[in-house]
Amino acid sequence: MMLSSSSSFFLNSKKPLNLPIKPRKTPILYQNAPQQPPRKKPNMDGTTKYRRRSSYGTSRKSILKKSFNQEQVNFTAPLPDDPLVAIIGGGMSGLLCALSLEKRGFRSTVFDTGVHGLGGRMGTRLIEPHHLLFDHAAQFFTVTDPKFGQLVSGWLEKGFVREWEGTIGEIKAGGRFTTFPSSPPRYVGANGMRPLADSILHQATKVDVVRPCWISKLEPFNGKWYLSENGKPRGEFDAIVIAHNGKCANRLLSTSGLPLIAKQMKSLNLSSIWALMAAFEEPLPTPIPFGGAFVKGVYSVSWMANNTEKFLGSENKGPHCWTFFSSAAYAKRNKVPQENIPNVTAERVKAGMLEGVEIALGQPIGSIQKPFYSRVQLWGAALPTNTPGIPCIFDPFGRAGICGDWLLGSSIESAALSGIALGDQIADYFQNGKDCPDEFAIGLEKEFQPLEGHDIGQFPGLESEPSTKESPAYQLAA
Ligand SMILES: Cc1cc2nc3c(=O)[nH]c(=O)nc-3n(C[C@H](O)[C@H](O)[C@H](O)COP(=O)(O)OP(=O)(O)OC[C@H]3O[C@@H](n4cnc5c(N)ncnc54)[C@H](O)[C@@H]3O)c2cc1C
């Protein structure tokens, strides 16, 4: 249901309110009411005890209930001349949304949780004192869209990215390696994916970046969106962009007054992937020297990449840093809370994945040298497995949009195109949406379709078959 009012914003109220400028301590929004103390439940013996409640109403059921029952926000305040947009998420999509708004003359603030830098799933880790460098999420990307191509050319000129000329291919269990053709070109961050993310806004004058910051609440009020981080105000904005997904986004949207957007976000399914970063004293016994390989027919490993080759070239003699990714099926079976991985799980996953590497390389189990450094990480919300196949979602009544890889696919390119599209959509809306805002609605009811690709995403232009369960090695490692 959509409600509107003669005041700039009101929700779930029968008559217009005389609204104060700042949000009240006790917000008028029913969905933002302060949390009640735990309810007392009578016991059989007549005493009472506190019923345990999940913290912050975070269960899937409670989020769903809140998401679908909330009423639609309707901003009716005149469109401001110089709007400020909040972008929650500083991955590729959020950064390019900010850049696209900047190019159209609009201001934005990007909020990101990253402690070490921006980038989200463009993650790079530097381990001292050995100076071990790992890209531990996105590995490389391809380009098919001219708009994205133009951006990448600029990054090439500035030295933010370069072509990865190392050998990339497919390795089948037992060590059978097939090299992919060198076209289309593969691009990598010159010093890793995260430094690329940190460079994208280097010339922006209309973008503020706030990190590390975890936006925990969005409150529409009096014609503005008010953002806060665990009770600490983080500013007021004329429009918001959700440039992240998964549980966190569902929680944020569950009480925001954006039921259509919340529903679309809830329709998204995500896989999980374990990453194992491992540094070896000696080179691994690969069939031929290669930079990266999609692994086929091995249950616990779907990708292996030689970061030392990628960053320092094949001649480098130093420690050999590898990134291994599990298959989505293996991660599903070994899923734990990603913020709190039990040691026993970490050890089991590490052993299982190293065994998978041996199977892939056709080496006897237990024969490969032990890494002198290793670390596992679970990407709990790694990659989308379905998509609405639309560049972005925008709700002009709630002045809110979503961008992210999942709207178009599962790659850096799709994240970039989604961010650019949403930035343009919001700019168009603020420029021309005064009289007929509904014309700027996009993607609010688009249905989802399954998404094909590798376990670690899509690489437009690079063709390869997905893993099959029929392979004997897959069965062996399972
Ligand atoms: C293991 C793995 C391997 C991959 N390999 C490749 C590859 O080789 N090539 C390729 O093209 N793609 C690859 N991908 C996919 C690619 O990384 C993603 O498609 C792309 O980076 C997604 O960008 P995004 O902006 O949509 O989201 P994200 O990168 O996830 O960015 C979202 C950001 O929002 C932040 N955030 C979340 N909640 C909040 C909040 N409440 N407040 C503030 N900030 C918040 C997050 O911390 C994050 O920084 C891989 C992904 C994974 C997981």
The ligand as a MOL file (V3000), in Angstrom:
LIG
                    3D

  0  0  0     0  0            999 V3000
M  V30 BEGIN CTAB
M  V30 COUNTS 53 58 0 0 0
M  V30 BEGIN ATOM
M  V30 1 C 35.3280 -15.9500 -3.8680 0
M  V30 2 C 34.9220 -15.0140 -4.9640 0
M  V30 3 C 35.6240 -14.9720 -6.1610 0
M  V30 4 C 35.2360 -14.1160 -7.1820 0
M  V30 5 N 35.9730 -14.0630 -8.3290 0
M  V30 6 C 35.6200 -13.1920 -9.2980 0
M  V30 7 C 36.4450 -13.0290 -10.4340 0
M  V30 8 O 37.5140 -13.6320 -10.5470 0
M  V30 9 N 36.0270 -12.1570 -11.4100 0
M  V30 10 C 34.8670 -11.4340 -11.3010 0
M  V30 11 O 34.5510 -10.6600 -12.2190 0
M  V30 12 N 34.1010 -11.5410 -10.2030 0
M  V30 13 C 34.4490 -12.3780 -9.2030 0
M  V30 14 N 33.6990 -12.4650 -8.0710 0
M  V30 15 C 32.4970 -11.6380 -7.9870 0
M  V30 16 C 32.8230 -10.1610 -7.7190 0
M  V30 17 O 33.7320 -10.0920 -6.6570 0
M  V30 18 C 31.5310 -9.4450 -7.3830 0
M  V30 19 O 30.6200 -9.6560 -8.4400 0
M  V30 20 C 31.6860 -7.9320 -7.2040 0
M  V30 21 O 32.8680 -7.5950 -6.5420 0
M  V30 22 C 30.4680 -7.4490 -6.4480 0
M  V30 23 O 30.5210 -6.0630 -6.2000 0
M  V30 24 P 29.3080 -5.3560 -5.4510 0
M  V30 25 O 29.5900 -3.9100 -5.3930 0
M  V30 26 O 28.0320 -5.7720 -6.0950 0
M  V30 27 O 29.2560 -5.9770 -3.9770 0
M  V30 28 P 30.3640 -6.0910 -2.8550 0
M  V30 29 O 31.7160 -6.1840 -3.4400 0
M  V30 30 O 29.9270 -7.2130 -1.9830 0
M  V30 31 O 30.2800 -4.7240 -2.0430 0
M  V30 32 C 29.3650 -4.4830 -0.9920 0
M  V30 33 C 30.0500 -3.6350 0.0710 0
M  V30 34 O 29.0670 -3.1710 0.9930 0
M  V30 35 C 29.6140 -3.2210 2.2960 0
M  V30 36 N 28.4970 -3.2660 3.2430 0
M  V30 37 C 27.6630 -4.2960 3.5020 0
M  V30 38 N 26.7610 -3.9380 4.4290 0
M  V30 39 C 27.0500 -2.6520 4.7730 0
M  V30 40 C 26.4660 -1.7380 5.6960 0
M  V30 41 N 25.4010 -2.0520 6.4280 0
M  V30 42 N 27.0370 -0.5090 5.8240 0
M  V30 43 C 28.1170 -0.1690 5.0770 0
M  V30 44 N 28.6840 -1.0020 4.1670 0
M  V30 45 C 28.1570 -2.2190 4.0210 0
M  V30 46 C 30.4370 -4.5040 2.2730 0
M  V30 47 O 31.3760 -4.5160 3.3140 0
M  V30 48 C 31.0750 -4.4100 0.8950 0
M  V30 49 O 32.2690 -3.6840 0.9620 0
M  V30 50 C 34.0980 -13.2860 -7.0190 0
M  V30 51 C 33.3940 -13.2990 -5.8040 0
M  V30 52 C 33.8140 -14.1450 -4.7840 0
M  V30 53 C 33.0770 -14.1410 -3.4750 0
M  V30 END ATOM
M  V30 BEGIN BOND
M  V30 1 1 1 2
M  V30 2 1 2 3
M  V30 3 2 2 52
M  V30 4 2 3 4
M  V30 5 1 4 5
M  V30 6 1 4 50
M  V30 7 2 5 6
M  V30 8 1 6 7
M  V30 9 1 6 13
M  V30 10 2 7 8
M  V30 11 1 7 9
M  V30 12 1 9 10
M  V30 13 2 10 11
M  V30 14 1 10 12
M  V30 15 2 12 13
M  V30 16 1 13 14
M  V30 17 1 14 15
M  V30 18 1 14 50
M  V30 19 1 15 16
M  V30 20 1 16 17
M  V30 21 1 16 18
M  V30 22 1 18 19
M  V30 23 1 18 20
M  V30 24 1 20 21
M  V30 25 1 20 22
M  V30 26 1 22 23
M  V30 27 1 23 24
M  V30 28 2 24 25
M  V30 29 1 24 26
M  V30 30 1 24 27
M  V30 31 1 27 28
M  V30 32 2 28 29
M  V30 33 1 28 30
M  V30 34 1 28 31
M  V30 35 1 31 32
M  V30 36 1 32 33
M  V30 37 1 33 34
M  V30 38 1 33 48
M  V30 39 1 34 35
M  V30 40 1 35 36
M  V30 41 1 35 46
M  V30 42 1 36 37
M  V30 43 1 36 45
M  V30 44 2 37 38
M  V30 45 1 38 39
M  V30 46 1 39 40
M  V30 47 2 39 45
M  V30 48 1 40 41
M  V30 49 2 40 42
M  V30 50 1 42 43
M  V30 51 2 43 44
M  V30 52 1 44 45
M  V30 53 1 46 47
M  V30 54 1 46 48
M  V30 55 1 48 49
M  V30 56 2 50 51
M  V30 57 1 51 52
M  V30 58 1 52 53
M  V30 END BOND
M  V30 END CTAB
M  END
